[in-house]
Amino acid sequence: MTIPKFLYHYYELDNGPFRNITECGYEKAVAVQNQISEGLNSKRPNNYIDLRFSLENRIREQFILKGGKPNRIDPFYFTLGECEWAKLWYVNPSVIKIPLSDFEAEHISFTYPDSMVSFQFYDEPKLATYRKDYNGQVFLLSEINNLIREYGLPSEEKCLTEERLKYDRYIEAQVWDDRIIKEYKNKV
């Protein structure tokens, strides 16, 4: 099985791409989250902002320990390959598709699946049913081939037919650099 050749960034069309709820600090993040009333993003738990800040710090630390070189405190989020389900997060969804080859390996990390899901499965004993060996870990681009070879790519079919895989909808990519992002943001 081969690595998908593109990263996909899904976003709310009215707000524009490449926005991270944590980029403007805690109070602003809480205010933004409180304004979201439609789409799957409106159904986040009350402690979501606390979890998100804590998780981004954890991912960044693991990434650095593995040799990553983030140029940002907070990442931009993508899926590795297309994920139609991600459009459900938004009322008026849009997507930007960027070749994976455009990114420098030292500025990109991955979690399998979504980072929030992966780390919650790893941390929470009550979620042990869904826990897999790859949960709670950050992967480098150089590790993705082996990860996909061992576990396969997440898919809608697996989510719908295998209970223990129902939350494994995609591999998430975290981009820790602005260079490519600025190029694509200017094209929108």
FENHURA-V825870 format. One record per backbone hydrogen bond with DSSP energy under -0.5 kcal/mol. CO is the residue of the C=O (numbers start at 1). NH is the residue of the N-H. If there is no record, write none. Layout:
CO_NH + CO_NH
This chain:
5_100 + 5_101 + 6_81 + 7_98 + 8_10 + 8_79 + 9_96 + 11_13 + 11_94 + 12_15 + 12_16 + 20_23 + 22_25 + 25_29 + 26_30 + 27_31 + 28_32 + 29_33 + 30_34 + 31_35 + 32_35 + 32_36 + 33_36 + 35_37 + 39_42 + 40_43 + 41_44 + 45_48 + 47_51 + 48_52 + 49_53 + 50_54 + 51_55 + 52_56 + 53_57 + 54_58 + 55_59 + 56_60 + 57_61 + 58_62 + 59_63 + 60_64 + 61_65 + 62_66 + 63_68 + 64_67 + 76_175 + 78_173 + 79_8 + 79_81 + 83_86 + 84_87 + 85_88 + 86_89 + 87_90 + 88_40 + 89_41 + 92_13 + 94_11 + 96_9 + 96_98 + 98_7 + 99_102 + 100_103 + 104_107 + 105_108 + 106_69 + 107_176 + 108_141 + 109_174 + 110_139 + 111_172 + 114_118 + 115_119 + 116_120 + 117_121 + 118_122 + 119_123 + 120_124 + 123_125 + 124_127 + 125_128 + 127_130 + 127_131 + 128_131 + 132_135 + 134_137 + 139_110 + 140_143 + 140_144 + 141_144 + 141_145 + 143_147 + 144_148 + 145_149 + 146_150 + 147_151 + 148_152 + 155_159 + 156_160 + 157_161 + 158_162 + 161_163 + 162_165 + 163_166 + 165_168 + 167_169 + 168_155 + 170_113 + 170_172 + 171_80 + 172_111 + 173_78 + 173_175 + 174_109 + 174_176 + 175_76 + 176_71 + 178_182 + 179_183 + 180_184 + 181_185 + 182_186 + 184_187 + 184_188 + 185_188
